Amino acid sequence: MQVPVSDRLTPIREYYFSSKLREIEELNKEGKKVINLGIGSPDQPPHPEVVRALHEAALRPDTHAYQSYKGAPQLRKAFAGWYARSYGVQLNPESEVLPLMGSKEGIVHISMTFLNKGDEVLVPNPGYPTYRSATLLAGGVPVDYDLDAAHGWKPDLDQLAKTDLSKVRLMWVNYPQMPTGALADRAFMEELVTFARTHHILICHDNPYSFILNEHPDSLLAIEGAKDVALELNSLSKSHNMAGWRIGVLVGRSDLITEVLRFKSNMDSGMFLPMQLAAARALELDEAWYREVNDVYRSRREKVYELLDMLGCSYEKGQSGMFLWAKVPGRYEDGYALSDEALYGARVFITPGGIFGSNGNGYIRVSLCRSVEVFDEAIARIKAAATHS
């Protein structure tokens, strides 16, 4: 029997990494043993106290039932405390904090909550592909706004204001920016809040990278008046090495959080309580934890500099986050060409920048989520492939 697929899936392609990982798996089965430098999945474990908290809570007989749709009080309070200490942002844990099963689901929840068919959404080019796919799934229309190196990978808000914004309901922003590693200063964030207020646009700030190789973690909600026009997503995936745990948060004005909860409560039945309690412990870790994590990434970043230099790529050294974004040399048509050469010639996978939008076509992105020894092996493979080409 032929079962027709919903029209809402027509414009949606399978996520790039989903299909690419299958290809890499097949190459591995053939004995090719590919080194994957593509995905930003932390390879280090969470703090031992966090794992211990999970274990102890899971042994209790009273922690295995369905949980509240709005998250355990302990976790909501922990997120509010984390925001106060880390960003200077005061949140009411009862009404302004909504734990999520990873911030990626929050992107879909926000889109489904606030978009009607035909509503337009400003999405960054280059930017995280899920902003676009979530918009399409909700019946919205993605409208690219350009980011480029000349403007520090920040949108030209004055130029955007000259366009027709009458149908725009949401704008996705993400700083430290993925994939470029660019930072946004307070002055830009203030301009963004003013822009949103002027044009009646809800700003959705995706903020999972603020603690990785960034000396000054910041939140859009720290800007005066931001709660009136913005929601913010955050996550423990990168900052606490808990990607597989799927623990994120949405914070913002209470009435907006309530509307998202109205949608979310129809999608899941709460998060496993021991994971929530362990996450609360993670959020209480002191500065020493972040220094330790970043020391590892700094040592790896030096190796990636070496790899990129060998490839002839150019890059900025002030990038934040767990990736390096680099412009490919002129001998390659685009980042896809360099990525293919590295994969099929040296068995090293590097992400082509074009998957993040047309403005990323001339770039590649390298993840820092592999050990120094793995980077040494990748460098050796690429060097050997170049010698024999």
ZIRATA-V789619 format. One record per residue. N is the residue number from 1. RES is the residue in one small letter. PHI is phi in whole degrees, 0 to 359 (NA if undefined). PSI is psi in radians with two decimals (999 if undefined). D_CENTER is the distance of its C-alpha to the mean C-alpha in Angstrom with 2 decimals. Layout:
# ZIRATA-V789619
((N:RES:PHI:PSI:D_CENTER) (N:RES:PHI:PSI:D_CENTER))
This chain:
# ZIRATA-V789619
((1:m:NA:2.30:39.18) (2:q:276:2.13:36.74) (3:v:253:1.98:34.00) (4:p:292:2.54:32.45) (5:v:270:2.55:28.71) (6:s:303:2.49:27.49) (7:d:300:-0.48:27.35) (8:r:293:-0.32:23.85) (9:l:272:-0.19:22.67) (10:t:305:-0.80:24.66) (11:p:275:0.01:22.10) (12:i:263:2.19:19.25) (13:r:262:2.74:18.93) (14:e:302:2.46:17.73) (15:y:304:2.34:14.17) (16:y:308:-0.83:14.83) (17:f:292:-0.46:13.85) (18:s:298:-0.85:15.97) (19:s:286:-0.64:19.00) (20:k:292:-0.65:18.53) (21:l:295:-0.57:18.42) (22:r:296:-0.74:21.67) (23:e:297:-0.75:23.22) (24:i:296:-0.67:22.40) (25:e:299:-0.71:23.85) (26:e:295:-0.70:26.98) (27:l:297:-0.67:27.36) (28:n:295:-0.67:27.17) (29:k:296:-0.50:29.84) (30:e:279:0.03:31.96) (31:g:88:0.20:31.82) (32:k:284:-0.44:29.64) (33:k:51:1.23:27.25) (34:v:286:2.39:24.19) (35:i:270:2.07:22.00) (36:n:264:1.91:18.37) (37:l:251:0.47:16.40) (38:g:262:-0.88:13.72) (39:i:267:2.45:11.04) (40:g:272:1.11:8.89) (41:s:254:1.90:10.63) (42:p:308:2.30:12.45) (43:d:262:-0.04:16.11) (44:q:266:2.70:17.63) (45:p:279:2.88:18.75) (46:p:295:3.01:18.25) (47:h:300:2.47:21.10) (48:p:305:-0.59:24.41) (49:e:295:-0.52:25.15) (50:v:289:-0.77:22.12) (51:v:295:-0.67:23.33) (52:r:296:-0.72:26.82) (53:a:297:-0.68:25.93) (54:l:297:-0.81:24.53) (55:h:298:-0.84:27.70) (56:e:295:-0.70:30.07) (57:a:291:-0.61:28.67) (58:a:290:-0.41:28.74) (59:l:283:-0.31:32.40) (60:r:286:2.45:33.38) (61:p:285:-0.20:35.07) (62:d:256:0.33:33.74) (63:t:243:0.25:29.97) (64:h:248:0.15:29.75) (65:a:273:3.01:30.36) (66:y:303:2.61:28.21) (67:q:243:2.96:26.22) (68:s:299:2.48:25.73) (69:y:296:-0.48:23.37) (70:k:267:0.08:22.24) (71:g:93:2.72:21.59) (72:a:294:2.49:24.00) (73:p:304:-0.65:25.49) (74:q:298:-0.69:24.83) (75:l:286:-0.70:21.05) (76:r:297:-0.71:21.07) (77:k:294:-0.67:23.33) (78:a:295:-0.72:21.25) (79:f:296:-0.73:18.13) (80:a:297:-0.73:20.57) (81:g:296:-0.69:22.08) (82:w:297:-0.76:18.87) (83:y:295:-0.67:18.09) (84:a:293:-0.78:21.74) (85:r:288:-0.74:21.90) (86:s:275:-0.64:18.66) (87:y:239:-0.14:18.42) (88:g:71:0.46:21.91) (89:v:253:2.19:20.82) (90:q:267:2.20:23.29) (91:l:231:2.50:22.27) (92:n:277:1.95:24.67) (93:p:296:-0.33:23.43) (94:e:281:-0.55:25.66) (95:s:228:-0.21:24.40) (96:e:243:0.19:21.28) (97:v:227:2.15:18.96) (98:l:232:1.78:17.76) (99:p:299:2.56:16.22) (100:l:231:2.81:14.16) (101:m:275:1.18:13.88) (102:g:88:2.55:10.15) (103:s:289:-0.33:8.03) (104:k:299:-0.68:7.85) (105:e:293:-0.52:11.57) (106:g:297:-0.59:11.47) (107:i:298:-0.75:10.40) (108:v:290:-0.74:13.49) (109:h:300:-0.79:15.56) (110:i:298:-0.79:15.32) (111:s:297:-0.78:16.21) (112:m:290:-0.48:19.03) (113:t:282:-0.68:20.31) (114:f:248:-0.08:20.74) (115:l:253:2.41:21.33) (116:n:253:2.87:24.72) (117:k:303:2.25:25.71) (118:g:92:-0.20:25.77) (119:d:296:2.49:23.65) (120:e:262:2.60:21.64) (121:v:227:2.24:18.02) (122:l:278:2.13:16.89) (123:v:235:2.49:13.81) (124:p:286:2.49:12.86) (125:n:231:1.79:14.46) (126:p:278:2.73:12.77) (127:g:190:3.09:9.37) (128:y:297:2.15:6.90) (129:p:299:-0.43:9.92) (130:t:294:-0.46:9.41) (131:y:301:-0.73:10.35) (132:r:289:-0.83:13.52) (133:s:293:-0.64:14.34) (134:a:295:-0.66:14.02) (135:t:299:-0.81:16.24) (136:l:295:-0.72:18.68) (137:l:298:-0.56:18.92) (138:a:274:0.03:19.88) (139:g:88:0.10:22.47) (140:g:277:3.08:20.97) (141:v:240:1.96:21.19) (142:p:289:2.36:18.25) (143:v:236:2.00:19.52) (144:d:293:2.45:17.91) (145:y:242:2.40:18.06) (146:d:281:2.40:18.47) (147:l:239:2.45:16.72) (148:d:209:2.89:18.73) (149:a:298:-0.61:19.70) (150:a:299:-0.52:22.86) (151:h:253:0.37:21.16) (152:g:65:0.45:18.63) (153:w:58:0.64:15.82) (154:k:239:2.57:16.52) (155:p:290:2.62:18.17) (156:d:274:1.66:21.93) (157:l:293:-0.56:22.44) (158:d:296:-0.72:26.19) (159:q:291:-0.69:26.06) (160:l:298:-0.65:23.84) (161:a:295:-0.35:26.40) (162:k:276:-0.15:29.10) (163:t:269:2.98:27.65) (164:d:281:1.89:28.37) (165:l:252:0.24:25.83) (166:s:296:-0.46:28.15) (167:k:258:0.00:26.13) (168:v:281:2.22:22.65) (169:r:250:-0.62:21.37) (170:l:230:2.70:17.64) (171:m:223:2.15:15.55) (172:w:270:2.23:11.77) (173:v:229:2.76:10.79) (174:n:203:1.75:7.90) (175:y:222:2.31:9.53) (176:p:307:2.37:9.31) (177:q:279:2.42:8.35) (178:m:247:2.13:6.40) (179:p:258:0.03:8.62) (180:t:274:-0.28:11.49) (181:g:74:0.17:10.96) (182:a:286:2.61:13.05) (183:l:254:2.74:13.90) (184:a:240:2.27:15.49) (185:d:275:3.03:18.72) (186:r:298:-0.64:20.44) (187:a:299:-0.75:22.70) (188:f:294:-0.73:20.05) (189:m:298:-0.66:18.52) (190:e:296:-0.73:22.13) (191:e:298:-0.65:22.70) (192:l:295:-0.75:19.70) (193:v:296:-0.74:21.17) (194:t:297:-0.75:24.56) (195:f:301:-0.80:23.37) (196:a:295:-0.74:21.92) (197:r:294:-0.74:25.15) (198:t:297:-0.69:27.37) (199:h:254:0.15:25.98) (200:h:55:0.89:25.20) (201:i:243:2.34:21.53) (202:l:277:2.07:18.98) (203:i:275:2.28:16.00) (204:c:245:1.86:12.68) (205:h:262:2.09:10.52) (206:d:263:1.97:6.84) (207:n:234:0.88:7.18) (208:p:275:-0.16:5.54) (209:y:253:0.19:6.91) (210:s:293:-0.34:10.26) (211:f:260:-0.03:12.37) (212:i:262:1.99:11.77) (213:l:52:0.76:14.62) (214:n:223:2.06:14.94) (215:e:287:-0.37:18.43) (216:h:227:1.35:17.94) (217:p:304:2.42:15.03) (218:d:217:2.82:15.23) (219:s:231:2.47:14.55) (220:l:298:-0.53:15.48) (221:l:289:-0.14:17.76) (222:a:285:-0.23:19.81) (223:i:279:2.35:21.25) (224:e:303:2.27:24.55) (225:g:84:-0.04:24.54) (226:a:295:-0.59:20.77) (227:k:298:-0.42:21.21) (228:d:289:-0.42:23.51) (229:v:229:0.07:21.04) (230:a:218:2.60:17.45) (231:l:242:2.70:15.19) (232:e:227:2.36:12.18) (233:l:259:2.52:9.46) (234:n:216:3.03:8.76) (235:s:202:2.64:8.52) (236:l:267:-0.05:10.84) (237:s:303:-0.87:9.05) (238:k:270:-0.82:8.56) (239:s:293:-0.47:11.17) (240:h:235:0.27:13.74) (241:n:57:0.77:13.40) (242:m:234:0.67:13.28) (243:a:302:-0.77:10.77) (244:g:286:-0.23:13.76) (245:w:285:-0.44:14.93) (246:r:58:1.13:12.45) (247:i:232:2.02:12.80) (248:g:226:-2.97:10.91) (249:v:204:2.58:12.67) (250:l:244:2.25:13.53) (251:v:232:2.62:15.91) (252:g:158:-2.87:18.36) (253:r:299:2.45:21.88) (254:s:299:-0.67:23.75) (255:d:291:-0.59:25.00) (256:l:291:-0.72:21.60) (257:i:298:-0.70:20.32) (258:t:299:-0.70:23.56) (259:e:292:-0.69:23.06) (260:v:295:-0.70:19.64) (261:l:299:-0.60:21.38) (262:r:301:-0.70:24.13) (263:f:285:-0.87:21.92) (264:k:302:-0.64:19.98) (265:s:295:-0.27:23.36) (266:n:266:-0.02:24.44) (267:m:253:-0.47:21.55) (268:d:213:3.10:21.79) (269:s:237:0.61:24.29) (270:g:91:2.90:22.40) (271:m:256:2.52:20.68) (272:f:310:2.13:22.87) (273:l:301:-0.76:24.39) (274:p:303:-0.60:24.51) (275:m:293:-0.68:20.72) (276:q:295:-0.73:20.56) (277:l:293:-0.67:23.26) (278:a:292:-0.66:21.69) (279:a:296:-0.68:18.40) (280:a:300:-0.67:20.71) (281:r:294:-0.69:22.24) (282:a:300:-0.68:19.03) (283:l:289:-0.22:18.44) (284:e:267:-0.06:21.97) (285:l:298:2.58:21.54) (286:d:270:-3.06:22.87) (287:e:300:-0.47:21.92) (288:a:301:-0.60:23.35) (289:w:298:-0.84:20.46) (290:y:294:-0.64:17.90) (291:r:297:-0.73:20.55) (292:e:297:-0.81:21.09) (293:v:299:-0.79:17.50) (294:n:288:-0.52:17.30) (295:d:299:-0.68:20.77) (296:v:295:-0.81:19.73) (297:y:295:-0.59:16.89) (298:r:296:-0.75:19.46) (299:s:295:-0.64:21.99) (300:r:289:-0.64:19.76) (301:r:299:-0.63:18.74) (302:e:299:-0.67:22.49) (303:k:292:-0.66:22.87) (304:v:291:-0.63:20.23) (305:y:305:-0.78:22.16) (306:e:298:-0.76:25.21) (307:l:297:-0.79:23.77) (308:l:293:-0.65:22.69) (309:d:298:-0.71:26.08) (310:m:295:-0.59:27.84) (311:l:280:-0.17:26.14) (312:g:81:0.33:27.21) (313:c:277:2.71:23.78) (314:s:248:2.60:23.32) (315:y:198:2.79:20.42) (316:e:268:2.48:19.87) (317:k:269:-0.04:20.11) (318:g:264:0.36:18.44) (319:q:285:2.56:14.79) (320:s:251:2.98:12.33) (321:g:91:-3.10:9.42) (322:m:257:0.51:10.10) (323:f:223:2.86:11.02) (324:l:238:2.30:14.03) (325:w:255:2.20:14.45) (326:a:219:2.50:18.12) (327:k:277:2.32:20.70) (328:v:280:2.62:22.91) (329:p:291:2.82:26.67) (330:g:296:-0.29:29.02) (331:r:288:-0.20:30.57) (332:y:257:2.48:27.61) (333:e:296:-0.68:27.30) (334:d:193:-3.06:23.49) (335:g:295:-0.52:20.54) (336:y:299:-0.70:21.37) (337:a:296:-0.77:24.83) (338:l:294:-0.74:23.79) (339:s:300:-0.77:21.35) (340:d:296:-0.73:24.26) (341:e:298:-0.74:26.73) (342:a:292:-0.67:24.79) (343:l:289:-0.88:24.23) (344:y:275:-0.37:27.76) (345:g:266:-0.60:29.59) (346:a:236:-0.01:28.07) (347:r:59:0.74:26.06) (348:v:233:2.14:22.85) (349:f:265:2.17:19.71) (350:i:236:2.38:17.60) (351:t:287:2.22:14.97) (352:p:286:2.35:16.66) (353:g:294:-0.35:14.97) (354:g:295:-0.31:16.60) (355:i:291:-0.27:14.25) (356:f:263:0.08:11.96) (357:g:130:2.83:15.14) (358:s:299:-0.51:18.68) (359:n:287:-0.10:18.09) (360:g:259:0.08:16.33) (361:n:301:-0.58:19.43) (362:g:269:0.35:20.99) (363:y:228:2.89:18.18) (364:i:230:2.83:16.68) (365:r:231:2.30:13.65) (366:v:243:2.25:14.55) (367:s:281:2.56:12.66) (368:l:266:0.16:14.26) (369:c:270:0.74:14.14) (370:r:222:2.77:17.82) (371:s:287:2.83:21.00) (372:v:303:-0.67:23.24) (373:e:296:-0.67:25.76) (374:v:293:-0.71:23.53) (375:f:297:-0.67:22.74) (376:d:300:-0.73:26.52) (377:e:294:-0.71:27.21) (378:a:298:-0.75:24.85) (379:i:299:-0.76:26.62) (380:a:297:-0.70:29.94) (381:r:295:-0.80:29.25) (382:i:295:-0.67:28.23) (383:k:296:-0.74:31.25) (384:a:294:-0.71:33.52) (385:a:296:-0.67:32.37) (386:a:293:-0.61:33.08) (387:t:294:-0.63:36.48) (388:h:266:-0.01:37.48) (389:s:275:999:36.31))
